Structures are given as structure tokens and as C-alpha cells.
Amino acid sequence: MVVLALAGCAATSSPREIKIYDLGKLTVVVYPDVDSLIDRLDPIRRLVMESVGGKIYGYVENPTLREPQGKPTIHTIDDLSNFFHELKHYLAPEWKHPYGCATKDSCLEPFVTRKAIEKK
């Protein structure tokens, strides 16, 4: 359902602009490419990204103590598999990337929780 709402709105906007979708309790911000996402990162996320030497394809921003009335926001590049990956983080906050795997393609793997990893 979320994908249908996003697809219907996406057809009316320019492919190079940042698109913002208000989906009730969730906001989705879609960036045209990785560079535009990185350009708009806050200083802390940019520092973390640079320290691990990788690229960031998206993230979920939850309301903070300073702004509790805010709503969760998914920031993602314009890539459907990446959107599903970030949606998985939003819907299952306990889900973590499998060890050594933090790519956008890991969204195709089954859900892995901390409890499942600790049992191994």
C-alpha cells in the first residue's frame, strides 16, 4: 500500500528533485541519488559515515527528546530495494544487519534479530 501511494505521487514530480511524502504517521524523503542524500546529512551522521568509510543509502530518523511531537522519517535514495530496506528498519526496530553485511541488498535477506543472533 505504501509503495502504491509513493508510486502514484512520484509520477508528478521531476526526477532530479527531492520528494517528500507525508503518509500519516510516517514521512518519507526520497533523494534522487546518494550525493544529494549525503549533502543533506546532519554533521553527526556525516561524521559516522566518513569514519566507517562507506556510503549511506538511507536511514530512519525517529523523534527525539527535544522534538517528541515529531514523527518518524525514512530518508532513502530513489531505489525501491533500498526503500524496502529502510522500511524494514522502521517496521522492525529490533532488526539488525547480519554481521559484516550492511548493504542495500541485505533487505532481501530474512529478518535477523538480536535475539536470533544471541541464540547462535
Buried (B, 14 or more C-beta within 10 A) or exposed (E): EBEEEBEEBEEEEEEEEBBEBEBEEBBBBBBBEBEBBBEEBEEEBBEEBEEEEEEBBBBBBEEEEEEEEEBBBBBBBBBEEBBBBBBBBBEEEEBBBEEEEBEBEBBEEEEBEEEBEEEE
